[in-house]
Every structure is written in C-alpha cells, then in structure tokens.
Amino acid sequence: MRVDRQPRCRCRVGPGRFEVRARIERFAEPAVLLLLAEGPSHGYRLADHLEELLGEGRVDFGNLYRLLRALEEEGLVASRWSEEAPGPQKRVYELTGEGAALLDAWAASLGARRERIVDLLARYEALEEALADVTSELADLGAARP
C-alpha cells in the first residue's frame, strides 16, 4: 500500500552488500481489520493509522479503498455514510462478526510465524557470536606470533 517504489525484497548495492527490506505490505488486511476492531473509522483516519502501524510510508488511498471495498463485499466490513465529522460526508467502516473471526485467524497465523522469525534471528545471532569468537581467537593467535 505504498506510493513510492522500493526493492521487492532485496537488491545488491555493492560487492557483497545488499539492501534488504522485510516488507510488511501483506499485513495491510490484518492491520485494517485490527484498526476497525478498535472502532469504526473513515478512510483518511484509517490511512493515518496504517502509516503508523505498518511504518511503510504514505498509504496509497486507491489501494486502501479497493481493500475496504473487497472486505465489504465479503461481509467482513460494513460501511455507512456519516455526516458527523466536519466537512463532506464520509463513509465510515466497521468490523463485522465475520471480520473479527478473520482477524482472529490472522493473529493466530502471525503468532505462529513470529515463533519462526524469533528462531531464525536467534540462530543468526548465535552464528554472529561464534564468528566473532573465531575472529577474536585468530587475532589473538596472530598477536602471539613473534
């Protein structure tokens, strides 16, 4: 749901150097469901909160409204026109019972993935520590030579 283009996942920025973006754009759906579980909202407010929640920069309003429309067509979100806020009428979206059930499923799936991510990072950190120990030992051996 971004406006500016970034590398999909990784790109080479120099010899042996990469830029990796662990993008979370696929989290737009559960993020929208979560925000609506917190209370009804209109599109502009959702966009502001999505920017904070996802940390991915400016939200593309076209993508957001397509997502909201798709969620509404599936019965996961309901909407109504509201004149309560100042300015022109705004469509206010709210989560349905089916949407809450989908949010529960997203949370369970993400929780399972979190365990795998934590395990991967722990193994990486252990590898980094082992490599640092080996490097230190090699440096010590080199310093001990006359």
N, C-alpha and C positions, 0 to 999 in steps of 0.2 A: 504494500500500500504506500509505496514511496513515489515521489515525483522525480528525484534525481536518480540517475543510474549508478550503481556500484557493482563491483565484481559479484558474480553469482555466488561464488563460494571462495575461490582463491585465484590469485594471479601472481606471476613472477614479477618482482620489482628490481631484480638484480641477480647476479650469480649467487646461487644458494640462498636467496632472500625471497620471501613470499609475503604477500598481504592476504590474510585470511579473515573473512567476515562470517562469523557464526550467526547468520541472518535468522531472524525470527518472524519473517513475514507470514509464515503459515500460522502463526499464533493470532492473526487478526480475528478469526472466527471466535476462538475461546475468549479472547480479550473483549470483544464486543459483547459476548454473552455475559461475561463477568461484570462489565460496566452496567449492563442492563439489569443484572441481578441486584446490583447496588441501588437501583432506582430508575424510573423512566427518564428518558433523555431525548433531546433532539440531536440532529446530525452534527451541528457545529460543536456542541458540547462534547459529544462522543469523540469527534476528531481531536479536540484538545486533550482529552483524557487518554486517547490512544497514543498520541505523540509521547506523553509522559510514560505510559505503561510499557510501550514497545521500545522506546528510545531509538527509533529508526528514522527520525527526521519528520518532515512535513507529510501529513496524510493526504493521499490523493482522494479528493471528495467523490470523484466518479466511481472509483473502486469501492469506497465505503458505502455509497448509496446502492451500488449493484449488490454488494454483500447483504445489506439490510433488506433489499427487495427479495433476494433469494431466500433469506431466512424467513421472511414474512410469508412467501409462497409455500414454504414447507410447514408453516404453522408454529415455528419456533419463536417468532417475534410477532407482536401485534402493533399496529400504529393507529393514530388518530390525529386529526388536526387540532391544534390548540392556539387560542388567541391570548393565553395568559401572559406570555412573555411580551415585553415591549417590541414594537416593530411589526413586520408582517407575520402572518400565520406561520406556524412551524409544525411540521409533522413530528409528533412525539412517539417514540418507540418504547415498548416494554416487553419484558420476557414473559413467555407463556410457560405453562407447566412442562410442555414438551421441550422447550428451550432450556429449562432448568435441568431436565434429565440429561440433555446433551451436554450441558456444562459439567455435570457430574461425571459423565463418561470421559470428557476431555481431561478433567482433573485427575482421574484415575490413570489414564494413559500417560499424561505428562509426569505424574508421580513415578510411574514405572521407568520412564525414560530418564528421569532425574537420577535414579539409582545407577543406571548405566553410565551416565555422564560423570557422576561422582567417582565411580570405579575407574573410568578411563583417566580422569585427572589425577587420581591417587597413584595409579601406575606410572603416569608420566612424571609426576613429582618424585617418585621413588627412583626412576631411571635417572632423572636430573641429579639427584643426590649421589647416586652411585657413580655417575660420570664425574661429578665434582670431586669425589673421594679419589678416583683413579687419577685424575689430573693433578690433584694435590700430592699424591704419592709419587707420581712421575717427576714432579717439580722437586720434591724432597730428594729423590734419587739423583737428579741432575745436580743439585746443590751440594750433595755429599761427594761428588767426584772431584778429584784434585785437578 
